Structures are given as structure tokens and as C-alpha cells.
Amino acid sequence: MNKDNMVNKDISGTPDEEMPELRKEDFDKAKQNRFAKRIFQLDEDLSPYFKTAEQINEALRLAIRLNNVILHK
């Protein structure tokens, strides 16, 4: 394989604003990628607070620790 073959030199295409919106029906027949790890989608109201998976994991661990403190008083 040649490195030049692996680079997409064609940056033309349909601009994002002209792309059709995706709907749930578009994914009804989709299958999970067997090579992917578990993937979760954050609700829109939570996504501004987290930029990385590590931030989400840290927040969840903190919530679990706080819950354990409250339950074990």
C-alpha cells in the first residue's frame, strides 16, 4: 500500500448544510460494530459538560462514591 493511496485528496462533496437530516428510521436496520466498545449517547442537556470519555467516567465514579457515602452513613 502506498501512503498517497491512503490520503483522501478529494475534499469536494456535499456541504453539511445541504445534507439531509438523519432520522431514527435510518438506523433501524443497523447492526452493532463487533469491533467497537460499548458506546453510549449522552442526552443533549449533558453533552456541553463533557468533552471526553474520561470526563464522563470521572463524573460517574464521583457519583458512585457520593452515593456510597450517603447510603453508608
C-alpha positions in Angstrom: 0.0 0.0 0.0 1.2 3.4 -0.9 0.8 6.3 1.6 -0.5 8.5 -1.2 -3.3 6.0 -1.8 -4.5 6.2 1.8 -4.9 10.0 1.8 -8.2 11.4 0.7 -7.2 14.3 -1.6 -10.7 15.0 -2.8 -12.3 17.4 -0.3 -15.2 18.2 -2.5 -18.6 16.8 -1.7 -21.9 17.9 -0.3 -21.6 20.7 2.3 -23.0 19.8 5.7 -25.9 22.3 5.5 -27.1 20.5 2.3 -27.0 17.0 3.8 -30.4 15.6 4.8 -31.1 15.2 8.5 -30.8 11.6 9.8 -33.8 10.0 11.4 -34.2 7.1 13.7 -35.6 5.1 10.8 -32.3 5.5 9.0 -30.7 3.3 11.7 -33.4 0.7 12.3 -31.6 -2.0 10.3 -28.1 -1.0 11.5 -26.0 -3.6 13.3 -23.6 -3.0 16.1 -19.9 -3.0 15.1 -18.5 -6.1 16.6 -15.1 -4.4 17.0 -16.4 -1.4 18.8 -16.5 -1.0 22.6 -19.7 -0.1 24.3 -20.9 3.3 23.1 -23.4 5.5 24.8 -25.1 8.6 23.7 -25.4 11.5 26.1 -28.6 13.5 26.3 -28.3 16.9 24.7 -28.6 18.7 28.1 -25.5 16.8 29.4 -23.2 16.9 26.3 -22.0 20.5 26.9 -20.5 19.4 30.2 -18.3 16.6 28.9 -15.7 16.7 26.1 -14.1 13.3 26.6 -15.0 9.8 27.8 -12.5 10.3 30.6 -14.5 13.3 31.9 -17.7 11.2 31.8 -16.1 8.3 33.6 -14.7 10.6 36.3 -18.1 12.1 36.9 -19.8 8.7 37.1 -17.1 7.5 39.6 -17.7 10.5 41.7 -21.5 10.0 41.6 -21.0 6.4 42.8 -18.7 7.4 45.6 -21.1 10.1 46.8 -24.0 7.6 46.6 -22.0 5.2 48.7 -21.2 7.9 51.3 -24.9 8.8 51.6 -26.1 5.2 51.8 -23.5 4.1 54.4 -24.0 6.9 56.9 
